[in-house]
């Protein structure tokens, strides 16, 4: 068991508040010192109240699923004796109504593209097994209700 911390900080900075026209931009601070600018998605709250250059929670969830899958995939590939040179995933998530009628990320699709080197490279079956094992082990995918699909490229 382990605990993972993040500090989320927002301040009104003198803006009106009751009119709902305040900035949703805020900071995510992580224990290693990284600071990420966060905001609501412009599709949820229009600009200028949202910051389109910041990371919104929906994007962060998709990135967390993709990152977790990749980290397990790399570990399993290394254990199997394969050499990965590059891993790129153009992941996407769909926000919609779930089976309870609530707005949620209902699906996450991972589209990993892997570049290999070395003498031994996985065939299609081994590649499928690596992705399946990574998906089964991914803490984040195991923590969400959304369907997560892996479509290797």
Buried (B, 14 or more C-beta within 10 A) or exposed (E): EEEEEEEEEEEEEEEEEEEEEBBBBBBBBEEEEEEEEBBBBBEBBEEEBBBEEBBBBBBBBBBBBBBBBBBBBBBBBEEEEBEBEEBEBEBEBBBEEEEEEEEBBBBBBBBBEBEBEEEEEBEEEBBEBBBEBBBEBBEBBEEBEBEBEBEBE
